[in-house]
Amino acid sequence: MIVLFFCAEFHLVQPKILIDDKPVELNLQQLQDLLESLPGSSIEKIEVMTNPPPQYANEQGGVINIVTQKGKVGKSGRINVSAGTRREGSIHGNFSYRKQGFAVSINAGAGFNRLVGNGYSIRNNIYTDSSNFFNTTNHFTNKNWRPNLRVNMDYDINKNNQLNFVFNYNQNSYDNFNSTEFRNFNRFNDLWKLSRRDVQNEGDHYSPGMNFTYTWKGKPGETLKIIAGYNFSLNRSDRDFYQQYFNPDYTFSGTDSAQQQLNNTKVNGHHLRVNYDKMRDNKKTFLSFGTAYNRSNNHVVVDASYKKKPEGIMVPLDLLSNDFWFHQTVTNIRASVKQLLGENFSFTAGTSAEKTDIGFELLKESGEVKNHYWTLLPFANINKTWKEKLNLTLAYRRSIRRPGINELNPAIDFSNPYNIRFGNEKLEASTAHNFDFVAGRTKTKYYVNLGIGYNIVEDVFSQVRTLIPGEKTQITWENISGRKEYEISTWNGVTLSQKLKVNLSASFIYNVYGEFDKTVRRFRDGGSFTFNLNYSFTPTDLWNITSSFNLNRFANPQGFARWTTSMNIGVQRKFFAKKLVITVNAIDPFVQQQTRSFTYAPNFNLESFNATQTRNYRLSVAYNFTKTAKKQVLKK
């Protein structure tokens, strides 16, 4: 399973995900479900493209290409069953068939997991003549059931024409419970308000999608690729809220409230991408042209109601209900040229022009909100490689980050009545000028890379928390003046022997905000740090021992967050001519996932803590079924 972490609070940039060199045009929820459903056995390798091809040169978050297993000639299959002490389990199966110019691979399975955690927050509200405290404690249980299916077919019509078809289906059914206690203290630390709110959240997420690719290869260095796709998702979330109010001595005051929020979202989208690459006759000039079209439609219906007493009936709560359509269309045209200046010495330059159309149909208010704009995105890089395997790259690109439905959605989330959340449909896209220098050296037994970057980010949209009347805070998205980013990163590997390999990577990004945001919003400069260490030890061809360790710290413009760590240790043994594979994993055996963050605003300070029981000991059993082609077929 691949897990991609997203952190809205700390404004991480989402990378562009490719699967077998084809872009995954999905929204955040669809992408997360797809990545979490991919079994590790179906993946051959994961490539981080530091110098991506021209069609992805302007991606702000970088490009990651997931290369899946193609299978051997003949028939092969694999079934994998796993279970863990964290009350999780999964079953996955794979079947692949390859013969001459036709190949098909089918992955299907289902997984169940259960997460338990707790947390607290301490908020100090600061007024002109007084101050008080608002404290919360909570615990939660999240259960998920995830069936999935992926079908990948390749057909070579002839040496010049190829077809590919991919079908994906992902489902996530969940049942989550959260209980939070709210306590108000005066400046003398005397408790004067007390209540408890229970939230039951049940829902389903269905996400089928398909992709079609046609590739034509002409003369050497000439390729035409057409990629088209359609995706659809249906999301249902039913949340019930029950809140009881108590006296300071924890006796029931006789007052309570019950509310309900039913959220139904339908998403459909289609995309088309055309890429044409050609090498000139001089074999030193490479041209690249392309265009892309991406359309997505979201219909969000939110029905809120409350229980009226003493009748005991649910009455519509119009203020917290919503009904709207969100449409986004992105059209792109691009052109670039790559020129060989000498042996292993090249220069690439190009530009793309993108038009973005955004529209809200506010059915509840009978109104519309529209916005459209063009963005010019130039890019250039120069690369030199020496025979000693030393590689230098200097690159510039202008990138764009558009707000999505999560940032624009105006529907109010009132799961916490003292901390209201909603999106901002008036957000503008954020653009950035990215300057990068990368130096790398590759030898037989090691590779070393160092990257230095400087980014000028304009119209940054970030989450901002403010204190509003009623001793409540609200979290929404706002465009801030901008920031400058200074980054340094390294990724390295060493082969100590044929049996032992070690990889290490680290990155540090320091954000510097404008004076307006520092003065008015009390933003503060800060850095984000990531560190990854993993090794693989193979004493024999039947044993394999792997381990990974991750350390992260994310910057928060209104404060800072403490460090988080994760660890995974695995031992694998193969039996019966390597057909039976047994793997034992120890996940976070020493320190479980914890995050502690601090927020400083003009009129309040907030400390938040969350912990999740991630410690897990997992046993996986897999069996491989293989039927290779006959020798005469292989010879042919």
N, C-alpha and C positions, 0 to 999 in steps of 0.2 A: 504494500500500500504506500502511495506517495501522499504525504501531507504537506500542504503549502499553507504557511501561516500568514494571516492577514490581520493587521492591527489598525483599526480605524482611529483609535485614540491618538496614536503617535504618528499618523500621516506617513505610513510607508507607501512606496510606489510599487504598483503591481507590475511584474515583468510580463513581456509578451511570451505566451506559451505556444510552442509548435510541437506537434506530434508527427514524426516522420516528415519533417520539413514543411508541413501544412499548418497554417494558423488555426487556432481554436477560437472561433468567434462566439464566445459565450459571455453571459453576464457573470458577476462575481459568484452568486450562489450556484449557478450551473457549473462553472469552472471548478469550484471547490468540491462539489459532488463527484465530478468526473475524476479529478486527481485522487481523491480519497478511495475511489472504487478500483483504481488500476492496481492489480496484484503485482508485486515485485518480480515474480517469475516471468511476466510478459514483457519486461523491459530489458533491452540489451545494454543501453548506456544513456546517460543524461549529459548533454553538451551545453556549457555556458558559453555563448558566442560573444567574445570580447570584440570581434570585428565582424558583425553580422552582414549578410548580403544587402544590396542597395534597397530592396523592397521593405526592409525592416530597420534601416539605418537611423530612423528618427524616433525609435521607441525609447521613451524616457526611462523606463525601468529595466532596460536591457532585454536580452532574448535568451530563452532557454528552450532547447530542442530535445524532446524525449524520443529516443529511437527504440521502437518495439522490436521484439524478436520476430524474425521472418520465417523460422522453421526450416527444417532440412528437406531434401528431396524425399518424397514419400509421405507417410502418415506418422503423426506423432501426437501424443496427448499427455496431459498432466492433470492430476487432481490433488488438491491441497486442502487439508483440514487443520484448523488451529483453534486453541482455546487458551484463555488466560485467567489468572487469579483475580483480575479486576472485573470478573463477570462479563467477559467478552468472548465471542466466538465467530468463526467465519468458515465458509466452504467455497472454494473456487475451482473451476475446471477450465481447461484449455484444450482445444483441438486445432491442429493445423495440417494442411495438406498442400503439397507443392509438387507440380509435375510440368515440365517444360515451361511454357509461358503463363501458367495459371497457378495462383496461390490463394488460399483462403485460411484465415485464422479466426477462431471464435473463442472469446473469453466470457464466461458467465459465472455468477456466484452471488453470495449474499453474506452480509456481516452484521453482527449485533454488538453494541458496546454500551457500557453504563459508566457514567462519570458522576462522582460525588465530590462536592467541595463546599467551602464556606468562605466568608469574608466579613469585613467590617469597614466602616468609614467614620471619620470624625471631622465634622465641618464647624469651623469657627466663623460665625457671622459677625461682621464688624460694622457698627453704625456710628453716627456722629457722636452720640453721648452714651453709648452702651455697647455691649457685645453679649452673645450667647452661643451655646453649642448645640449642634444637632448630630446625634450619633445613631448609627444603624449597625445591626448585625444580621447576617443572613446565612442560610445554608440551602443547598440545592442538590437535586438529583436529575440528571439528564439521561434519557434512554433513546437510542437510535437503532433503526432497522434499515439496512441499505441493500436492496437487490440491485444488480447491474448486469448489463449485457453489452458486448462490443463485438461487431463483425467487421472484418477487414478483408477485402478481396482485391487482388491485383491480376490484371490480364494484359499480356504483351501481344497486341495484334500482330505486330511485326517488329523489326528492329528500330523502326522510326516512330511507332505509335503505341502508347501505353494508356491503360485505363485503371483507375482506382476508385473503389467505393467503400465508404465507412458508415456504419450505423451504430449509434450509441443510444443506450437507454439506462438512465439512472433514476433511482427512487430513494427517497429518504422519509421514513415515517418516524415521528418522534413523540415522546411523552415526557415533558419536563415539569418539575415542581420546584417552586422557590418560596421560601418563607423569610420575611424580613421584619425585624423589630425596630421601630422608630422611637427615639427618646430625645426630648428637648430639655436642655439644662440652661439655667440662667447663669449670670456671671459669677455667682457664688457656688456654682456646681450643684444646685438643688434641682432635682427632677420635677418638672411641672406638666409635661405632656408625655403620654405613653400610648403606643398603638402597635398592632401587628397586622401585616398584610400578607396573605397567602395567594400565590398566583399559580394556576394550573394551566399549562400550555400544551395543547395537542394539535398535531398538524401533519400534513403530507406534502411532499414535493415530488412531482413527476416531470422528467425531463428527457424526452426523446429528441434525436437529431440525426441528420445525415449529411454526408459530404461526398462530392463527386469531383474527381480530378482527371483531366485529360492532358497528356504530355506528348508533344511532337518534337522529335529530334531531326534536324536537317543536317547540314554540313557540320564538320567538327567545330564545336563551340557555339552552335546555333540551337536554341531551345525555345519552344513556346509552351507555356503551362497555363491552363485554365482551371480555376478552382471555384466551385459553386457549392452552396450549402443552405440548409434550412434547419432551424431548431425551434422547439416549442417547449414551454414549461407551464405547469399548473401548480400553484402554491395555495395551500389552505392552512390557516393558523387560527385556532379557536382558543381564546384566553378568557379565563374566569378569575375575577378578583374578589376576594373577601377580606374586609378589614374590620378589626375589632378595636375599640378604644377602651383604655383602662385608666383607673385612678393611679396616682403615684405609688400606692402600696400594692399594685398589681391586681386589684379587685376590678371586676368587670363593671364599667360605668353604665351599661345598658344601651350603649350606642354602637351601631355597626353599619356597614354599607356593603352592598354587593353590586358589582359591575361586570359587564361582558363586552368583549371586543372580538368581532368576527372579521378576519382579513382574508380576502380572496384576490389573488393576483394571477393574471394570465399574460404570458409573454410569448411573442412570436417574432422571429427575425429571419432574414435571408441575406446572403452575401455573395458577391461575385468578385473574383480577383483574376487579372490577366497579367502575366509576366512574359516578356520577350527579351532574350539575351542573344547577342551575336558577336562573334569574334571576326574582326576584319582580316583581310587577306594577309596583312603584314604580320599577323599573329602577335601583335603588340598592343593593339587597341581593342578594347572590349566595350560594347555598347549595351545598355540595359534600359528598357522602357516598360511602363506598366500603368495600370489603373486599377482602382478598387472601389467597390460600392458596398456599403453595409447599412442595413435598415433594421431597426428594432422598434417594436410596439409593446407597450405595457399598459394593461388595464387594471387599475387598482380600485377595489371596492372595500371600504371599511365601514362596518355597521357596529355602532356602540350603543349600549343601553344600560340602564340601572334598574335595580329592584325597588319598586315603590311599596312602601308600607303604609297602612296595614293590609292593603289589598293583596300584596304578594305577587304582583305582576311586573314583567319587564317593560320599561318605558324607554322609547328611543332617546338617545343622548345625541342630539343633532350637532352640538359643538365639537364633539370628538369623532364624528363620522365624516366620511369622504367618498367621493366617486370621481375619478379622473382618468384620462388617457395621457400617456407620455410617449411621444414619438421622437426618435433621433435618427438622422440620416447623415452619414459621413461619406463623402465622395473624394477620391484621391487620384491625381495624375502625377507621374514622376518620370524623370529621365536622368541618366548618369553615364559617365564614361570612366573607364579605367585604362591608364596608359602605363605600359612597362617602360621605365626609364633606363633600365639596365638589368643585369642579372640579379634576380631576387630583389628588385627595386621598383616600386610601383606607386602611382598617385591616382587617387579616385576622387571625383567630385560630381555633385549632382544636386538636384533639388526636387522637392515635391510640393504641390499646392493642394491644400485640403479645404473643402467646403463643408461646414457643419450646419445642419438645420435641426433646431430643437423646438418642440412644440408641446404645450400642455393644453388639453381640453378639460377644463374644470366644469364637469357636468353639474355638480352641486350648485355652483355659483353662476352657471350659464355664461362662462367667460372663457377667454383664451389668452395664453401667454406664449409668444413666439420669439425666437431669436435665431439669427443666422449670421455667419461670418466666414471669411476666407483667411487662411493662415499659410504663409510661405515658410517652408521648412528646408533650408539648404543644409548640405553636409559635405565634408571633405576629409580625407585622411591620406597620409603618406606613410609607406611601410618599407622597411629595409631589413633583409635577412642576410647574415653572413654565413660562410661555410661552417664556421664553428658553432652554428645553431644559435647565434645571438640574434634576437628579433627586436626591432624598435618600431613603434607605431605612434604617430601623433595625429589626433583626430579632433574634429569640431562637428557639432551637429546642433540644430535647433529642434527641440522636441515640444510636444504638446500633451497635456494631461487634461482630459475633459471630465467634468463631474458626471457621475452616473445616477441611476435611479435612487441609490441609497443616500446620496448626498442631496438630491433634488426633491425627494419625496416629501410633500408637505403634511402627510398624515402624522398625527400626534401619537407618540408612544407614552402612555400614562401608566405603565406597569409599576413605576415608582412615582407616587403622587407628589413627592417632594423634589423630583428631578425630572422635568419634562424634556423629552427629546423630539425633534422633528427636523426635516430637511429644509433647504432653502432653494426654491425654484428659480431664484434670480442669480444664482451663482454663475460666474464667468469662468471660462477655461483658463488654465495656467500654462504658460509657455516658459521655456528655459533655454539658455545658451550653455551648452556643455562642451568643455575643453578637457581632453584626456590625453595622457601620455602613458604608454605601456612599454615596459622593457621585459624581455623574457629570454631565458637561456635553457636549452634542452640538451641533455646528454643521455647516454644510454641508461644510466642508473639514477638520474634525477632530472627534475625540471624546476625552475625558479622563475616567478613572475612578480613584477612590482608595477602597480598602477597608481598614478597621481591625477587627481581631477579637480576642476574648479567649475562651479555651476552658478549662473545668475538666474534665479527663478523669479518670474514676474507673476503678479496677481495670484499668489498662493491661496488656495482654499483650504481652510483648516477648521477643525472643531474648536469652538469657543464656548466656555461655560461662564455664565453670568448669574448673579444673584438678583432675583426679581421680588416684588412685593409678596407677602405671605410666607416669608422665610423659605422660599423655594428657589431652586436653581434651574436654569434651562440650558440645554446643550443643543446647538445648531451649528450649521456650517456657514462660514463667512469668508469673503475674499479679504486678505490682508495685504499690506503694501508690497511685500516680497521678502526675499531673503537671499543670502549668499551661502554657498556650500563649499567647504574645503574637504576633500576626501583623499584617503590613501588606502590601498588594499594590496594584499599579496596572496597568492595561491601557489603552493609548492608540493612537490612529491619526491620521495626518495625510495629506491629499491635497495634495501639493506642486504638482501640475499634473494634467491629465487623463491624463498618461502615467506619472506617478511617484507611488506610494503607499508609505507606511512605517508599520509597526505595531511596537509595543514593549510588552512586559509584564515585570513583575518581582514577586517575592514574597519575603518573609523571615518565617520562623517561629522563635521562640526558645522552647525547652522548659526548664521549671524543674521539677526532681524533688523529691520529699519527702526529709526528713532521714534517714529510715530507709534508703532506697535509696542515698543519698549516703554514709552511714556504713558500712553493711554490704556493699553491692555495689560501692562506690566509683563509683557513677554520677556523672556530671558534666553540668551544664547546657550546652546548646549550641544552635546555630541552623542551620537549613537555608535555603539561598538558591537561587533559580532566576531566570534571566534569559533572555529570548527577544527576538530582533530579526530582523525579516524585511521585505523590500521587494519591490515588483513594478514593473518598468519596461517599458512597452509603447510603443516608439518608433513603430510602425505596427501595423495590425491583423494583420500577418503575422509580427511578431516579438514575443517576450515573454521578459524576463529576470527571474528571481527568485533570491532568496538568503535563507538563514536561518542564524542563529547562536544556539546554546544554550549556556548556562553554568550548571552545577549544583554544589551542595554539600549533602550530606545529613548530618544530625546522627546520631551514634551515642551512646547513653547510656553505653557503656563506653569511649568514646574519641572519635575524630573521623575524618572522611574528607577527603581533599584534593579539589580542584576537578576536575570533568570538563567537557569541551567537545565540541561537535559542530557541523559546518558542512555546508551543502548549497548549491551554486550550480548553477542550471539555465538553459539557453538553449534556446528553442523557436522553430522556424520552420515555417510552414505553406505548402504547395504545392498546386497543382491545385485552385483554388477552395476552399482550406482543407480539402480532403478528406484530404490526406496531411500528417501532423504528425510532425516529427522533433525529438527532444529529447535534449540532452546534459547530463548531470549530473556534477558533481565533488563527491564526498562525502568529507569530512574530508581535503582536499588538503594541509593544513599540519600538523595535529596529530591523531594517531590516538587512539582511546578508551583511556584509562588511568585506573585507580583505585588509590589508595594509602590504606589505612586503618590506624588505630592503636587497639588495645584495651588498656585498663588494668584489671586485676582484682586482688583482694587478694593473690594469690600468683603472678601472672605478668604479663608485658607482651608484646604481640604487634604486629608490623608486617607488613602484608600488601600485596602489589602484584600487580596483574593488568593485562595489556595485550592488546588485540585488534586485529588488522590490519583496521581498518575503512576505510582509504583505498580508494576505488573510483571509477572513471570509467565511467559507464554510458551506453549509447546505446539509445534507445527509438524505435521506428518504429510509428506507428499510422495506420490508414486508416479513414475514416468512410463508411458506406453509409447513405444517407438516401433514403427515398421518401415524400414528403409526400402528404397526402390531396388529393383534387381540390377545386377552388375551390368547387364547389357544395356539397360536404360541409362545408367550412369555414364558408361563409355560413350554412348551416342551423344 
